[in-house]
Amino acid sequence: MTQRPDGFPGPNRPEESDEHEAQGPVVRDKRRLDPETGAVREPAAPAAAGPAPGGPDVVPDDASSLTREAELERQFAERTSDLQRVQAEYANYRRRVDRDREVVRDTAVANVLANLLPVLDDIGRARDHGELAGGFKSVGEALEQIVERLGLVRFGAAGDPFDPTVHEALTHSHSAEVEVPTAVEVFQPGYRIGDRVVRPARVAVVDPE
């Protein structure tokens, strides 16, 4: 409606009525099936959303970068420490296995050689009595060379200072000719493999008066 000069409302102008009548009511058809073809209608694609705040265009500040770098350095230090610990444990395991293997080998060799000591004693007595000759001499010397290559060492001689860790005293006497306990006679030689005594030397000991 229009406003008259006297202040009372007047009739609408023709152009405003025509525009309102031309627009008419707005009808939106939301049916899934087309009433004319019966085909299923595809849903309308939603409008593309604009970039969200803080999206990929946002550059992290310096504080976030420093925090991330510190976290990476901490993880790297932890992995390095774990690797070093594993390497140290493996090295200790290898040394322990090698040491145990060597002990088992030495024990096995010592047990075998201990069973050969009576034969070596017979060869020694035969040599002392001049009976080591001919084929028996060759066999005896070959056996002595074999046990020597396996690490068996003979020890014990008259005049050695008495050592209870390697000597076994069968007799005791006193003499002014010695200043310390001394093995003056060897009844049976001793044998060792490295630092391990397979059999002590059995001796006669003379103590100073």
PyMOL CGO cylinders between C-alpha atoms (Angstrom):
from pymol import cmd
from pymol.cgo import CYLINDER

trace = [
    CYLINDER, 0.00, 0.00, 0.00, 1.07, 3.63, -0.62, 0.3, 1, 1, 1, 1, 1, 1,
    CYLINDER, 1.07, 3.63, -0.62, 1.07, 6.54, 1.73, 0.3, 1, 1, 1, 1, 1, 1,
    CYLINDER, 1.07, 6.54, 1.73, -1.17, 9.44, 0.72, 0.3, 1, 1, 1, 1, 1, 1,
    CYLINDER, -1.17, 9.44, 0.72, -0.16, 13.03, 1.35, 0.3, 1, 1, 1, 1, 1, 1,
    CYLINDER, -0.16, 13.03, 1.35, -2.79, 13.30, 4.08, 0.3, 1, 1, 1, 1, 1, 1,
    CYLINDER, -2.79, 13.30, 4.08, -1.14, 10.42, 5.96, 0.3, 1, 1, 1, 1, 1, 1,
    CYLINDER, -1.14, 10.42, 5.96, -3.72, 7.70, 5.28, 0.3, 1, 1, 1, 1, 1, 1,
    CYLINDER, -3.72, 7.70, 5.28, -2.65, 4.52, 3.53, 0.3, 1, 1, 1, 1, 1, 1,
    CYLINDER, -2.65, 4.52, 3.53, -3.57, 4.28, -0.09, 0.3, 1, 1, 1, 1, 1, 1,
    CYLINDER, -3.57, 4.28, -0.09, -3.78, 1.31, -2.47, 0.3, 1, 1, 1, 1, 1, 1,
    CYLINDER, -3.78, 1.31, -2.47, -0.65, -0.54, -3.51, 0.3, 1, 1, 1, 1, 1, 1,
    CYLINDER, -0.65, -0.54, -3.51, 1.19, 0.62, -6.53, 0.3, 1, 1, 1, 1, 1, 1,
    CYLINDER, 1.19, 0.62, -6.53, 0.64, -1.52, -9.59, 0.3, 1, 1, 1, 1, 1, 1,
    CYLINDER, 0.64, -1.52, -9.59, 4.34, -2.46, -10.00, 0.3, 1, 1, 1, 1, 1, 1,
    CYLINDER, 4.34, -2.46, -10.00, 4.58, -3.83, -6.42, 0.3, 1, 1, 1, 1, 1, 1,
    CYLINDER, 4.58, -3.83, -6.42, 1.47, -6.03, -6.84, 0.3, 1, 1, 1, 1, 1, 1,
    CYLINDER, 1.47, -6.03, -6.84, 2.70, -7.37, -10.13, 0.3, 1, 1, 1, 1, 1, 1,
    CYLINDER, 2.70, -7.37, -10.13, 6.13, -8.30, -8.64, 0.3, 1, 1, 1, 1, 1, 1,
    CYLINDER, 6.13, -8.30, -8.64, 4.54, -10.10, -5.68, 0.3, 1, 1, 1, 1, 1, 1,
    CYLINDER, 4.54, -10.10, -5.68, 2.11, -11.98, -7.89, 0.3, 1, 1, 1, 1, 1, 1,
    CYLINDER, 2.11, -11.98, -7.89, 4.92, -12.93, -10.31, 0.3, 1, 1, 1, 1, 1, 1,
    CYLINDER, 4.92, -12.93, -10.31, 7.02, -14.56, -7.55, 0.3, 1, 1, 1, 1, 1, 1,
    CYLINDER, 7.02, -14.56, -7.55, 4.26, -16.64, -6.01, 0.3, 1, 1, 1, 1, 1, 1,
    CYLINDER, 4.26, -16.64, -6.01, 4.85, -19.39, -3.40, 0.3, 1, 1, 1, 1, 1, 1,
    CYLINDER, 4.85, -19.39, -3.40, 8.16, -21.38, -3.55, 0.3, 1, 1, 1, 1, 1, 1,
    CYLINDER, 8.16, -21.38, -3.55, 7.66, -25.20, -3.68, 0.3, 1, 1, 1, 1, 1, 1,
    CYLINDER, 7.66, -25.20, -3.68, 10.59, -27.64, -3.08, 0.3, 1, 1, 1, 1, 1, 1,
    CYLINDER, 10.59, -27.64, -3.08, 10.04, -31.18, -4.29, 0.3, 1, 1, 1, 1, 1, 1,
    CYLINDER, 10.04, -31.18, -4.29, 11.90, -33.56, -1.95, 0.3, 1, 1, 1, 1, 1, 1,
    CYLINDER, 11.90, -33.56, -1.95, 10.45, -36.79, -3.30, 0.3, 1, 1, 1, 1, 1, 1,
    CYLINDER, 10.45, -36.79, -3.30, 13.03, -39.54, -4.00, 0.3, 1, 1, 1, 1, 1, 1,
    CYLINDER, 13.03, -39.54, -4.00, 11.12, -40.79, -7.07, 0.3, 1, 1, 1, 1, 1, 1,
    CYLINDER, 11.12, -40.79, -7.07, 10.49, -38.63, -10.12, 0.3, 1, 1, 1, 1, 1, 1,
    CYLINDER, 10.49, -38.63, -10.12, 6.64, -38.52, -10.50, 0.3, 1, 1, 1, 1, 1, 1,
    CYLINDER, 6.64, -38.52, -10.50, 6.95, -38.38, -14.30, 0.3, 1, 1, 1, 1, 1, 1,
    CYLINDER, 6.95, -38.38, -14.30, 9.69, -41.02, -15.01, 0.3, 1, 1, 1, 1, 1, 1,
    CYLINDER, 9.69, -41.02, -15.01, 9.63, -43.07, -11.80, 0.3, 1, 1, 1, 1, 1, 1,
    CYLINDER, 9.63, -43.07, -11.80, 13.46, -42.97, -11.61, 0.3, 1, 1, 1, 1, 1, 1,
    CYLINDER, 13.46, -42.97, -11.61, 15.31, -42.56, -8.32, 0.3, 1, 1, 1, 1, 1, 1,
    CYLINDER, 15.31, -42.56, -8.32, 16.64, -39.06, -7.88, 0.3, 1, 1, 1, 1, 1, 1,
    CYLINDER, 16.64, -39.06, -7.88, 20.28, -38.57, -6.80, 0.3, 1, 1, 1, 1, 1, 1,
    CYLINDER, 20.28, -38.57, -6.80, 20.65, -36.49, -3.61, 0.3, 1, 1, 1, 1, 1, 1,
    CYLINDER, 20.65, -36.49, -3.61, 22.00, -33.02, -4.15, 0.3, 1, 1, 1, 1, 1, 1,
    CYLINDER, 22.00, -33.02, -4.15, 25.71, -32.67, -3.39, 0.3, 1, 1, 1, 1, 1, 1,
    CYLINDER, 25.71, -32.67, -3.39, 26.38, -30.50, -0.35, 0.3, 1, 1, 1, 1, 1, 1,
    CYLINDER, 26.38, -30.50, -0.35, 28.13, -27.25, -0.92, 0.3, 1, 1, 1, 1, 1, 1,
    CYLINDER, 28.13, -27.25, -0.92, 31.87, -27.36, -0.58, 0.3, 1, 1, 1, 1, 1, 1,
    CYLINDER, 31.87, -27.36, -0.58, 32.93, -26.16, 2.80, 0.3, 1, 1, 1, 1, 1, 1,
    CYLINDER, 32.93, -26.16, 2.80, 35.55, -23.51, 3.03, 0.3, 1, 1, 1, 1, 1, 1,
    CYLINDER, 35.55, -23.51, 3.03, 38.87, -24.07, 4.70, 0.3, 1, 1, 1, 1, 1, 1,
    CYLINDER, 38.87, -24.07, 4.70, 38.52, -24.80, 8.39, 0.3, 1, 1, 1, 1, 1, 1,
    CYLINDER, 38.52, -24.80, 8.39, 40.24, -22.53, 10.85, 0.3, 1, 1, 1, 1, 1, 1,
    CYLINDER, 40.24, -22.53, 10.85, 43.68, -23.79, 11.70, 0.3, 1, 1, 1, 1, 1, 1,
    CYLINDER, 43.68, -23.79, 11.70, 43.87, -25.99, 8.56, 0.3, 1, 1, 1, 1, 1, 1,
    CYLINDER, 43.87, -25.99, 8.56, 46.93, -26.80, 6.47, 0.3, 1, 1, 1, 1, 1, 1,
    CYLINDER, 46.93, -26.80, 6.47, 47.45, -23.13, 5.72, 0.3, 1, 1, 1, 1, 1, 1,
    CYLINDER, 47.45, -23.13, 5.72, 48.23, -22.52, 9.39, 0.3, 1, 1, 1, 1, 1, 1,
    CYLINDER, 48.23, -22.52, 9.39, 51.98, -22.64, 10.08, 0.3, 1, 1, 1, 1, 1, 1,
    CYLINDER, 51.98, -22.64, 10.08, 52.93, -24.03, 13.53, 0.3, 1, 1, 1, 1, 1, 1,
    CYLINDER, 52.93, -24.03, 13.53, 54.65, -21.60, 15.78, 0.3, 1, 1, 1, 1, 1, 1,
    CYLINDER, 54.65, -21.60, 15.78, 58.25, -21.88, 17.04, 0.3, 1, 1, 1, 1, 1, 1,
    CYLINDER, 58.25, -21.88, 17.04, 57.21, -23.37, 20.40, 0.3, 1, 1, 1, 1, 1, 1,
    CYLINDER, 57.21, -23.37, 20.40, 55.52, -26.36, 18.72, 0.3, 1, 1, 1, 1, 1, 1,
    CYLINDER, 55.52, -26.36, 18.72, 58.58, -26.95, 16.51, 0.3, 1, 1, 1, 1, 1, 1,
    CYLINDER, 58.58, -26.95, 16.51, 60.92, -26.93, 19.50, 0.3, 1, 1, 1, 1, 1, 1,
    CYLINDER, 60.92, -26.93, 19.50, 58.69, -29.34, 21.42, 0.3, 1, 1, 1, 1, 1, 1,
    CYLINDER, 58.69, -29.34, 21.42, 58.60, -31.76, 18.50, 0.3, 1, 1, 1, 1, 1, 1,
    CYLINDER, 58.60, -31.76, 18.50, 62.36, -31.58, 18.06, 0.3, 1, 1, 1, 1, 1, 1,
    CYLINDER, 62.36, -31.58, 18.06, 62.95, -32.23, 21.77, 0.3, 1, 1, 1, 1, 1, 1,
    CYLINDER, 62.95, -32.23, 21.77, 60.66, -35.26, 21.64, 0.3, 1, 1, 1, 1, 1, 1,
    CYLINDER, 60.66, -35.26, 21.64, 62.54, -36.68, 18.64, 0.3, 1, 1, 1, 1, 1, 1,
    CYLINDER, 62.54, -36.68, 18.64, 65.87, -36.19, 20.40, 0.3, 1, 1, 1, 1, 1, 1,
    CYLINDER, 65.87, -36.19, 20.40, 64.56, -37.96, 23.51, 0.3, 1, 1, 1, 1, 1, 1,
    CYLINDER, 64.56, -37.96, 23.51, 63.33, -40.93, 21.46, 0.3, 1, 1, 1, 1, 1, 1,
    CYLINDER, 63.33, -40.93, 21.46, 66.65, -41.11, 19.60, 0.3, 1, 1, 1, 1, 1, 1,
    CYLINDER, 66.65, -41.11, 19.60, 68.58, -41.12, 22.89, 0.3, 1, 1, 1, 1, 1, 1,
    CYLINDER, 68.58, -41.12, 22.89, 66.37, -43.92, 24.25, 0.3, 1, 1, 1, 1, 1, 1,
    CYLINDER, 66.37, -43.92, 24.25, 66.83, -46.08, 21.14, 0.3, 1, 1, 1, 1, 1, 1,
    CYLINDER, 66.83, -46.08, 21.14, 70.60, -45.51, 21.22, 0.3, 1, 1, 1, 1, 1, 1,
    CYLINDER, 70.60, -45.51, 21.22, 70.75, -46.49, 24.89, 0.3, 1, 1, 1, 1, 1, 1,
    CYLINDER, 70.75, -46.49, 24.89, 68.70, -49.65, 24.23, 0.3, 1, 1, 1, 1, 1, 1,
    CYLINDER, 68.70, -49.65, 24.23, 71.00, -50.63, 21.36, 0.3, 1, 1, 1, 1, 1, 1,
    CYLINDER, 71.00, -50.63, 21.36, 74.13, -50.12, 23.45, 0.3, 1, 1, 1, 1, 1, 1,
    CYLINDER, 74.13, -50.12, 23.45, 72.67, -52.18, 26.30, 0.3, 1, 1, 1, 1, 1, 1,
    CYLINDER, 72.67, -52.18, 26.30, 71.77, -55.04, 23.94, 0.3, 1, 1, 1, 1, 1, 1,
    CYLINDER, 71.77, -55.04, 23.94, 75.26, -55.00, 22.42, 0.3, 1, 1, 1, 1, 1, 1,
    CYLINDER, 75.26, -55.00, 22.42, 76.87, -55.12, 25.87, 0.3, 1, 1, 1, 1, 1, 1,
    CYLINDER, 76.87, -55.12, 25.87, 74.64, -58.00, 26.96, 0.3, 1, 1, 1, 1, 1, 1,
    CYLINDER, 74.64, -58.00, 26.96, 75.46, -59.94, 23.80, 0.3, 1, 1, 1, 1, 1, 1,
    CYLINDER, 75.46, -59.94, 23.80, 79.20, -59.37, 24.27, 0.3, 1, 1, 1, 1, 1, 1,
    CYLINDER, 79.20, -59.37, 24.27, 78.99, -60.62, 27.87, 0.3, 1, 1, 1, 1, 1, 1,
    CYLINDER, 78.99, -60.62, 27.87, 77.00, -63.64, 26.70, 0.3, 1, 1, 1, 1, 1, 1,
    CYLINDER, 77.00, -63.64, 26.70, 79.64, -64.48, 24.07, 0.3, 1, 1, 1, 1, 1, 1,
    CYLINDER, 79.64, -64.48, 24.07, 82.47, -64.21, 26.61, 0.3, 1, 1, 1, 1, 1, 1,
    CYLINDER, 82.47, -64.21, 26.61, 80.58, -66.38, 29.09, 0.3, 1, 1, 1, 1, 1, 1,
    CYLINDER, 80.58, -66.38, 29.09, 79.85, -69.03, 26.46, 0.3, 1, 1, 1, 1, 1, 1,
    CYLINDER, 79.85, -69.03, 26.46, 83.47, -69.08, 25.28, 0.3, 1, 1, 1, 1, 1, 1,
    CYLINDER, 83.47, -69.08, 25.28, 84.71, -69.35, 28.86, 0.3, 1, 1, 1, 1, 1, 1,
    CYLINDER, 84.71, -69.35, 28.86, 82.30, -72.20, 29.67, 0.3, 1, 1, 1, 1, 1, 1,
    CYLINDER, 82.30, -72.20, 29.67, 83.27, -74.00, 26.47, 0.3, 1, 1, 1, 1, 1, 1,
    CYLINDER, 83.27, -74.00, 26.47, 86.95, -73.74, 27.36, 0.3, 1, 1, 1, 1, 1, 1,
    CYLINDER, 86.95, -73.74, 27.36, 86.31, -75.03, 30.89, 0.3, 1, 1, 1, 1, 1, 1,
    CYLINDER, 86.31, -75.03, 30.89, 84.37, -78.01, 29.53, 0.3, 1, 1, 1, 1, 1, 1,
    CYLINDER, 84.37, -78.01, 29.53, 87.17, -78.79, 27.08, 0.3, 1, 1, 1, 1, 1, 1,
    CYLINDER, 87.17, -78.79, 27.08, 89.89, -78.57, 29.73, 0.3, 1, 1, 1, 1, 1, 1,
    CYLINDER, 89.89, -78.57, 29.73, 87.88, -80.78, 32.09, 0.3, 1, 1, 1, 1, 1, 1,
    CYLINDER, 87.88, -80.78, 32.09, 87.35, -83.42, 29.42, 0.3, 1, 1, 1, 1, 1, 1,
    CYLINDER, 87.35, -83.42, 29.42, 91.05, -83.43, 28.46, 0.3, 1, 1, 1, 1, 1, 1,
    CYLINDER, 91.05, -83.43, 28.46, 92.10, -83.59, 32.12, 0.3, 1, 1, 1, 1, 1, 1,
    CYLINDER, 92.10, -83.59, 32.12, 89.83, -86.58, 32.74, 0.3, 1, 1, 1, 1, 1, 1,
    CYLINDER, 89.83, -86.58, 32.74, 91.27, -88.47, 29.78, 0.3, 1, 1, 1, 1, 1, 1,
    CYLINDER, 91.27, -88.47, 29.78, 94.88, -87.68, 30.69, 0.3, 1, 1, 1, 1, 1, 1,
    CYLINDER, 94.88, -87.68, 30.69, 94.28, -88.63, 34.34, 0.3, 1, 1, 1, 1, 1, 1,
    CYLINDER, 94.28, -88.63, 34.34, 93.48, -92.16, 33.17, 0.3, 1, 1, 1, 1, 1, 1,
    CYLINDER, 93.48, -92.16, 33.17, 96.80, -92.26, 31.29, 0.3, 1, 1, 1, 1, 1, 1,
    CYLINDER, 96.80, -92.26, 31.29, 98.94, -91.30, 34.30, 0.3, 1, 1, 1, 1, 1, 1,
    CYLINDER, 98.94, -91.30, 34.30, 99.54, -94.93, 35.42, 0.3, 1, 1, 1, 1, 1, 1,
    CYLINDER, 99.54, -94.93, 35.42, 100.84, -95.74, 31.93, 0.3, 1, 1, 1, 1, 1, 1,
    CYLINDER, 100.84, -95.74, 31.93, 103.15, -92.72, 32.05, 0.3, 1, 1, 1, 1, 1, 1,
    CYLINDER, 103.15, -92.72, 32.05, 104.38, -93.87, 35.48, 0.3, 1, 1, 1, 1, 1, 1,
    CYLINDER, 104.38, -93.87, 35.48, 105.25, -97.31, 34.04, 0.3, 1, 1, 1, 1, 1, 1,
    CYLINDER, 105.25, -97.31, 34.04, 107.15, -95.67, 31.17, 0.3, 1, 1, 1, 1, 1, 1,
    CYLINDER, 107.15, -95.67, 31.17, 109.09, -93.51, 33.64, 0.3, 1, 1, 1, 1, 1, 1,
    CYLINDER, 109.09, -93.51, 33.64, 110.02, -96.47, 35.86, 0.3, 1, 1, 1, 1, 1, 1,
    CYLINDER, 110.02, -96.47, 35.86, 111.10, -98.47, 32.81, 0.3, 1, 1, 1, 1, 1, 1,
    CYLINDER, 111.10, -98.47, 32.81, 113.34, -95.59, 31.75, 0.3, 1, 1, 1, 1, 1, 1,
    CYLINDER, 113.34, -95.59, 31.75, 114.85, -95.32, 35.24, 0.3, 1, 1, 1, 1, 1, 1,
    CYLINDER, 114.85, -95.32, 35.24, 115.69, -99.06, 35.24, 0.3, 1, 1, 1, 1, 1, 1,
    CYLINDER, 115.69, -99.06, 35.24, 117.04, -99.05, 31.69, 0.3, 1, 1, 1, 1, 1, 1,
    CYLINDER, 117.04, -99.05, 31.69, 114.20, -101.20, 30.39, 0.3, 1, 1, 1, 1, 1, 1,
    CYLINDER, 114.20, -101.20, 30.39, 112.83, -98.66, 27.88, 0.3, 1, 1, 1, 1, 1, 1,
    CYLINDER, 112.83, -98.66, 27.88, 114.20, -100.05, 24.63, 0.3, 1, 1, 1, 1, 1, 1,
    CYLINDER, 114.20, -100.05, 24.63, 113.11, -101.34, 21.24, 0.3, 1, 1, 1, 1, 1, 1,
    CYLINDER, 113.11, -101.34, 21.24, 109.50, -100.99, 20.17, 0.3, 1, 1, 1, 1, 1, 1,
    CYLINDER, 109.50, -100.99, 20.17, 108.37, -100.24, 23.72, 0.3, 1, 1, 1, 1, 1, 1,
    CYLINDER, 108.37, -100.24, 23.72, 110.64, -97.19, 23.75, 0.3, 1, 1, 1, 1, 1, 1,
    CYLINDER, 110.64, -97.19, 23.75, 109.13, -95.83, 20.52, 0.3, 1, 1, 1, 1, 1, 1,
    CYLINDER, 109.13, -95.83, 20.52, 105.59, -96.32, 21.81, 0.3, 1, 1, 1, 1, 1, 1,
    CYLINDER, 105.59, -96.32, 21.81, 106.40, -94.74, 25.18, 0.3, 1, 1, 1, 1, 1, 1,
    CYLINDER, 106.40, -94.74, 25.18, 108.07, -91.69, 23.68, 0.3, 1, 1, 1, 1, 1, 1,
    CYLINDER, 108.07, -91.69, 23.68, 105.20, -91.22, 21.19, 0.3, 1, 1, 1, 1, 1, 1,
    CYLINDER, 105.20, -91.22, 21.19, 102.66, -91.31, 24.04, 0.3, 1, 1, 1, 1, 1, 1,
    CYLINDER, 102.66, -91.31, 24.04, 104.67, -88.77, 26.04, 0.3, 1, 1, 1, 1, 1, 1,
    CYLINDER, 104.67, -88.77, 26.04, 104.76, -86.43, 23.05, 0.3, 1, 1, 1, 1, 1, 1,
    CYLINDER, 104.76, -86.43, 23.05, 101.00, -86.71, 22.53, 0.3, 1, 1, 1, 1, 1, 1,
    CYLINDER, 101.00, -86.71, 22.53, 100.10, -85.86, 26.13, 0.3, 1, 1, 1, 1, 1, 1,
    CYLINDER, 100.10, -85.86, 26.13, 102.60, -83.01, 26.08, 0.3, 1, 1, 1, 1, 1, 1,
    CYLINDER, 102.60, -83.01, 26.08, 100.89, -81.51, 23.01, 0.3, 1, 1, 1, 1, 1, 1,
    CYLINDER, 100.89, -81.51, 23.01, 97.59, -81.75, 24.90, 0.3, 1, 1, 1, 1, 1, 1,
    CYLINDER, 97.59, -81.75, 24.90, 99.07, -79.52, 27.61, 0.3, 1, 1, 1, 1, 1, 1,
    CYLINDER, 99.07, -79.52, 27.61, 100.09, -82.11, 30.22, 0.3, 1, 1, 1, 1, 1, 1,
    CYLINDER, 100.09, -82.11, 30.22, 103.23, -80.95, 32.06, 0.3, 1, 1, 1, 1, 1, 1,
    CYLINDER, 103.23, -80.95, 32.06, 105.27, -83.11, 34.42, 0.3, 1, 1, 1, 1, 1, 1,
    CYLINDER, 105.27, -83.11, 34.42, 106.71, -81.48, 37.55, 0.3, 1, 1, 1, 1, 1, 1,
    CYLINDER, 106.71, -81.48, 37.55, 108.48, -82.47, 40.77, 0.3, 1, 1, 1, 1, 1, 1,
    CYLINDER, 108.48, -82.47, 40.77, 112.20, -82.92, 41.28, 0.3, 1, 1, 1, 1, 1, 1,
    CYLINDER, 112.20, -82.92, 41.28, 114.52, -83.47, 44.20, 0.3, 1, 1, 1, 1, 1, 1,
    CYLINDER, 114.52, -83.47, 44.20, 115.60, -80.16, 45.72, 0.3, 1, 1, 1, 1, 1, 1,
    CYLINDER, 115.60, -80.16, 45.72, 112.39, -78.24, 44.98, 0.3, 1, 1, 1, 1, 1, 1,
    CYLINDER, 112.39, -78.24, 44.98, 111.00, -76.15, 47.87, 0.3, 1, 1, 1, 1, 1, 1,
    CYLINDER, 111.00, -76.15, 47.87, 108.02, -77.91, 49.38, 0.3, 1, 1, 1, 1, 1, 1,
    CYLINDER, 108.02, -77.91, 49.38, 104.70, -76.40, 48.20, 0.3, 1, 1, 1, 1, 1, 1,
    CYLINDER, 104.70, -76.40, 48.20, 101.60, -77.97, 49.75, 0.3, 1, 1, 1, 1, 1, 1,
    CYLINDER, 101.60, -77.97, 49.75, 99.49, -76.82, 46.78, 0.3, 1, 1, 1, 1, 1, 1,
    CYLINDER, 99.49, -76.82, 46.78, 101.45, -79.02, 44.34, 0.3, 1, 1, 1, 1, 1, 1,
    CYLINDER, 101.45, -79.02, 44.34, 103.27, -81.49, 46.61, 0.3, 1, 1, 1, 1, 1, 1,
    CYLINDER, 103.27, -81.49, 46.61, 102.00, -84.32, 48.76, 0.3, 1, 1, 1, 1, 1, 1,
    CYLINDER, 102.00, -84.32, 48.76, 104.40, -85.13, 51.61, 0.3, 1, 1, 1, 1, 1, 1,
    CYLINDER, 104.40, -85.13, 51.61, 104.67, -88.86, 52.30, 0.3, 1, 1, 1, 1, 1, 1,
    CYLINDER, 104.67, -88.86, 52.30, 107.53, -88.64, 54.80, 0.3, 1, 1, 1, 1, 1, 1,
    CYLINDER, 107.53, -88.64, 54.80, 109.00, -85.93, 57.04, 0.3, 1, 1, 1, 1, 1, 1,
    CYLINDER, 109.00, -85.93, 57.04, 112.49, -85.52, 58.51, 0.3, 1, 1, 1, 1, 1, 1,
    CYLINDER, 112.49, -85.52, 58.51, 114.76, -82.74, 59.78, 0.3, 1, 1, 1, 1, 1, 1,
    CYLINDER, 114.76, -82.74, 59.78, 118.15, -81.57, 58.62, 0.3, 1, 1, 1, 1, 1, 1,
    CYLINDER, 118.15, -81.57, 58.62, 120.50, -78.68, 59.25, 0.3, 1, 1, 1, 1, 1, 1,
    CYLINDER, 120.50, -78.68, 59.25, 121.42, -78.61, 55.57, 0.3, 1, 1, 1, 1, 1, 1,
    CYLINDER, 121.42, -78.61, 55.57, 118.12, -76.97, 54.52, 0.3, 1, 1, 1, 1, 1, 1,
    CYLINDER, 118.12, -76.97, 54.52, 116.74, -73.58, 55.44, 0.3, 1, 1, 1, 1, 1, 1,
    CYLINDER, 116.74, -73.58, 55.44, 113.17, -74.18, 54.23, 0.3, 1, 1, 1, 1, 1, 1,
    CYLINDER, 113.17, -74.18, 54.23, 111.06, -77.33, 53.86, 0.3, 1, 1, 1, 1, 1, 1,
    CYLINDER, 111.06, -77.33, 53.86, 112.46, -79.11, 50.82, 0.3, 1, 1, 1, 1, 1, 1,
    CYLINDER, 112.46, -79.11, 50.82, 111.46, -82.11, 48.73, 0.3, 1, 1, 1, 1, 1, 1,
    CYLINDER, 111.46, -82.11, 48.73, 114.54, -84.30, 48.81, 0.3, 1, 1, 1, 1, 1, 1,
    CYLINDER, 114.54, -84.30, 48.81, 113.07, -87.33, 47.05, 0.3, 1, 1, 1, 1, 1, 1,
    CYLINDER, 113.07, -87.33, 47.05, 110.26, -87.77, 44.52, 0.3, 1, 1, 1, 1, 1, 1,
    CYLINDER, 110.26, -87.77, 44.52, 108.30, -91.00, 44.84, 0.3, 1, 1, 1, 1, 1, 1,
    CYLINDER, 108.30, -91.00, 44.84, 105.83, -90.12, 42.09, 0.3, 1, 1, 1, 1, 1, 1,
    CYLINDER, 105.83, -90.12, 42.09, 105.96, -87.10, 39.74, 0.3, 1, 1, 1, 1, 1, 1,
    CYLINDER, 105.96, -87.10, 39.74, 103.11, -84.67, 39.52, 0.3, 1, 1, 1, 1, 1, 1,
    CYLINDER, 103.11, -84.67, 39.52, 101.25, -83.45, 36.43, 0.3, 1, 1, 1, 1, 1, 1,
    CYLINDER, 101.25, -83.45, 36.43, 99.38, -80.25, 35.64, 0.3, 1, 1, 1, 1, 1, 1,
    CYLINDER, 99.38, -80.25, 35.64, 97.43, -78.75, 32.74, 0.3, 1, 1, 1, 1, 1, 1,
    CYLINDER, 97.43, -78.75, 32.74, 97.93, -75.01, 32.76, 0.3, 1, 1, 1, 1, 1, 1,
    CYLINDER, 97.93, -75.01, 32.76, 97.24, -73.88, 36.34, 0.3, 1, 1, 1, 1, 1, 1,
    CYLINDER, 97.24, -73.88, 36.34, 95.19, -76.99, 37.14, 0.3, 1, 1, 1, 1, 1, 1,
    CYLINDER, 95.19, -76.99, 37.14, 96.98, -79.73, 39.07, 0.3, 1, 1, 1, 1, 1, 1,
    CYLINDER, 96.98, -79.73, 39.07, 95.91, -83.12, 37.74, 0.3, 1, 1, 1, 1, 1, 1,
    CYLINDER, 95.91, -83.12, 37.74, 97.97, -84.99, 40.32, 0.3, 1, 1, 1, 1, 1, 1,
    CYLINDER, 97.97, -84.99, 40.32, 100.31, -83.61, 43.03, 0.3, 1, 1, 1, 1, 1, 1,
    CYLINDER, 100.31, -83.61, 43.03, 103.89, -84.82, 43.26, 0.3, 1, 1, 1, 1, 1, 1,
    CYLINDER, 103.89, -84.82, 43.26, 104.41, -87.30, 46.09, 0.3, 1, 1, 1, 1, 1, 1,
    CYLINDER, 104.41, -87.30, 46.09, 107.67, -86.49, 47.83, 0.3, 1, 1, 1, 1, 1, 1,
    CYLINDER, 107.67, -86.49, 47.83, 109.81, -86.93, 50.94, 0.3, 1, 1, 1, 1, 1, 1,
    CYLINDER, 109.81, -86.93, 50.94, 110.13, -83.63, 52.80, 0.3, 1, 1, 1, 1, 1, 1,
    CYLINDER, 110.13, -83.63, 52.80, 113.01, -82.43, 54.97, 0.3, 1, 1, 1, 1, 1, 1,
    CYLINDER, 113.01, -82.43, 54.97, 112.35, -79.59, 57.41, 0.3, 1, 1, 1, 1, 1, 1,
    CYLINDER, 112.35, -79.59, 57.41, 115.07, -77.36, 58.86, 0.3, 1, 1, 1, 1, 1, 1,
    CYLINDER, 115.07, -77.36, 58.86, 116.12, -78.16, 62.44, 0.3, 1, 1, 1, 1, 1, 1,
]
cmd.load_cgo(trace, "trace")
